[in-house]
């Protein structure tokens, strides 16, 4: 039997999936182009036909997965329905991404290579994603400037923290994690939307 030849786009998808796994398992420093190519079922020269090098491949994957997560916010948060339902759907879908892409999650938030170049790259891509999502968050939060940035950082840190905890406690149902996020985040945001604020 002859094996069906993959299209360039399909081949690129195989490479990206394999690279995400290798980067997540071994970090940037421990990942080798040879291992990524082996898991992709191709030779190293073929991999270089698609990506100029390991750093460019890593950057592309960071941008792709951050874009996927950002798209979840854009898909659910805007709209005319009750805000609490839109927010809870956003968080639920965000956690669903972790279930479906565990390697991507580890690559984005648990890579501990300690290399300045890679950490700078991660911060740069995260900042680009943040800049794209803040205007949408501002419409829900009705704030701007430092107040808006602090509110987003509180949300981001809380949701990522819960997601990282859940990654190690997969026996806990997803809806329970969503409820914990809503209890910690939405109730406070809802009171702020009504004009309350901490007097300190």
C-alpha positions as CSV (number, residue, x, y, z in Angstrom):
1,X,0.0,0.0,0.0
2,X,1.2,3.5,-0.8
3,X,1.0,6.1,1.9
4,X,-1.1,9.2,1.0
5,X,1.1,12.2,0.5
6,X,0.2,15.1,2.8
7,X,-0.4,18.6,1.5
8,X,2.1,21.2,2.7
9,X,-0.6,22.6,5.1
10,X,-1.3,19.2,6.5
11,X,2.4,18.5,6.9
12,X,2.9,21.8,8.7
13,X,0.1,20.9,11.1
14,X,1.8,17.6,11.9
15,X,5.0,19.5,12.6
16,X,3.3,22.0,14.8
17,X,1.6,19.3,16.8
18,X,4.8,17.3,17.3
19,X,6.8,20.4,18.1
20,X,4.2,21.5,20.8
21,X,4.5,18.1,22.4
22,X,8.3,18.2,22.4
23,X,8.6,21.8,23.7
24,X,6.1,21.1,26.4
25,X,7.8,17.9,27.5
26,X,11.4,19.2,27.4
27,X,11.3,23.0,27.3
28,X,12.9,25.0,24.6
29,X,16.5,24.2,25.5
30,X,15.9,20.4,25.8
31,X,13.9,20.2,22.6
32,X,15.8,19.2,19.5
33,X,14.9,19.7,15.9
34,X,15.8,16.1,15.3
35,X,13.3,14.9,17.8
36,X,10.6,17.2,16.4
37,X,11.3,15.9,12.9
38,X,11.3,12.3,14.0
39,X,7.9,12.6,15.7
40,X,6.6,14.4,12.6
41,X,7.7,11.5,10.5
42,X,9.9,13.6,8.3
43,X,13.6,14.5,7.9
44,X,15.2,17.6,9.4
45,X,15.6,19.2,5.9
46,X,11.9,18.8,5.3
47,X,11.2,20.5,8.6
48,X,13.4,23.4,7.6
49,X,11.3,23.7,4.4
50,X,8.5,24.8,6.7
51,X,10.3,26.7,9.5
52,X,13.7,28.4,9.3
53,X,14.8,27.2,12.7
54,X,13.8,26.1,16.2
55,X,13.3,29.6,17.5
56,X,11.0,30.6,14.7
57,X,9.0,27.5,15.2
58,X,8.7,28.2,18.9
59,X,7.6,31.8,18.2
60,X,5.0,30.6,15.7
61,X,3.6,28.1,18.2
62,X,3.4,30.7,21.0
63,X,1.6,33.1,18.7
64,X,-0.8,30.4,17.5
65,X,-1.8,29.1,20.9
66,X,-2.2,32.6,22.4
67,X,-4.3,33.5,19.3
68,X,-6.5,30.4,20.0
69,X,-7.0,31.4,23.6
70,X,-7.7,35.0,22.6
71,X,-10.3,33.8,20.1
72,X,-12.2,32.2,22.9
73,X,-12.7,35.6,24.6
74,X,-13.7,37.2,21.3
75,X,-16.2,34.4,20.6
76,X,-18.0,34.5,23.9
77,X,-17.5,37.8,25.8
78,X,-19.0,40.4,23.4
79,X,-22.8,40.2,22.9
80,X,-26.2,41.2,24.2
81,X,-26.9,38.3,26.6
82,X,-26.4,38.4,30.4
83,X,-22.8,39.2,31.2
84,X,-22.4,36.5,33.8
85,X,-23.4,33.9,31.3
86,X,-21.1,35.2,28.7
87,X,-18.2,35.3,31.2
88,X,-18.9,31.8,32.5
89,X,-19.0,30.4,28.9
90,X,-15.7,32.1,28.2
91,X,-14.0,30.5,31.2
92,X,-15.6,27.1,30.5
93,X,-14.4,27.2,26.8
94,X,-11.0,28.4,27.9
95,X,-10.7,25.4,30.3
96,X,-11.9,23.2,27.5
97,X,-8.9,24.3,25.4
98,X,-6.7,23.0,28.2
99,X,-8.4,19.6,28.1
100,X,-8.0,19.4,24.3
101,X,-4.5,20.9,24.1
102,X,-2.6,19.8,27.3
103,X,0.8,20.1,25.6
104,X,0.0,23.6,24.4
105,X,-1.0,24.7,27.9
106,X,2.3,23.4,29.3
107,X,4.3,25.1,26.6
108,X,2.6,28.4,27.2
109,X,2.7,28.5,31.0
110,X,5.0,25.9,32.3
111,X,8.1,26.1,30.2
112,X,10.9,26.6,32.8
113,X,13.9,26.8,30.5
114,X,15.3,29.8,32.3
115,X,16.7,31.2,29.0
116,X,16.4,34.9,28.8
117,X,15.8,34.9,25.1
118,X,12.9,32.5,25.4
119,X,11.4,34.2,28.4
120,X,11.6,37.6,26.5
121,X,9.9,35.9,23.5
122,X,7.1,34.6,25.7
123,X,6.6,38.0,27.3
124,X,6.6,39.7,23.9
125,X,4.0,37.3,22.5
126,X,1.9,37.5,25.6
127,X,2.0,41.3,25.6
128,X,0.8,41.3,22.0
129,X,-2.1,39.1,22.8
130,X,-2.9,41.2,25.9
131,X,-3.0,44.4,23.8
132,X,-5.5,42.8,21.5
133,X,-7.8,41.6,24.2
134,X,-7.8,44.6,26.5
135,X,-10.1,46.8,24.4
136,X,-12.8,44.1,24.6
137,X,-12.3,43.6,28.3
138,X,-12.6,47.4,28.8
139,X,-16.1,47.4,27.3
140,X,-17.2,45.0,30.0
141,X,-15.3,46.5,32.8
142,X,-15.9,50.2,31.9
143,X,-12.5,51.3,32.9
144,X,-9.2,52.5,31.3
145,X,-5.6,53.2,32.1
146,X,-3.9,51.5,35.1
147,X,-7.2,50.5,36.6
148,X,-8.1,48.5,33.5
149,X,-4.6,46.9,33.3
150,X,-4.7,45.9,37.0
151,X,-8.2,44.4,36.6
152,X,-7.1,42.3,33.6
153,X,-3.9,41.1,35.4
154,X,-6.1,40.0,38.3
155,X,-8.4,38.1,36.0
156,X,-5.6,36.6,34.0
157,X,-3.6,35.5,37.0
158,X,-6.6,34.0,38.7
159,X,-7.8,32.0,35.7
160,X,-4.4,30.8,34.8
161,X,-3.7,29.8,38.4
162,X,-6.9,27.8,38.6
163,X,-6.2,26.2,35.2
164,X,-2.7,25.2,36.3
165,X,-4.1,23.8,39.5
166,X,-6.8,21.9,37.5
167,X,-4.1,20.5,35.2
168,X,-2.8,18.6,38.2
169,X,-6.2,17.7,39.6
170,X,-8.1,16.4,36.6
171,X,-10.5,14.4,38.7
172,X,-12.2,17.7,39.6
173,X,-15.1,18.3,37.2
174,X,-14.6,21.3,34.8
175,X,-17.9,22.9,35.9
176,X,-16.6,23.1,39.5
177,X,-13.5,25.0,38.4
178,X,-15.7,27.3,36.4
179,X,-17.8,27.9,39.5
180,X,-14.7,28.7,41.5
181,X,-13.5,31.2,38.9
182,X,-16.9,32.9,38.8
183,X,-17.2,33.0,42.6
184,X,-13.7,34.6,42.8
185,X,-13.9,36.9,39.9
186,X,-17.4,37.6,38.6
187,X,-19.0,38.5,42.0
188,X,-16.4,41.2,42.5
189,X,-16.6,42.5,39.0
190,X,-20.4,42.6,39.2
191,X,-20.2,44.8,42.3
192,X,-17.7,47.1,40.6
193,X,-20.0,47.4,37.6
194,X,-22.7,48.6,40.1
195,X,-20.4,51.3,41.4
196,X,-18.8,49.7,44.5
197,X,-15.1,49.8,45.1
198,X,-12.6,49.0,47.8
199,X,-12.2,52.1,50.0
200,X,-8.6,51.5,50.9
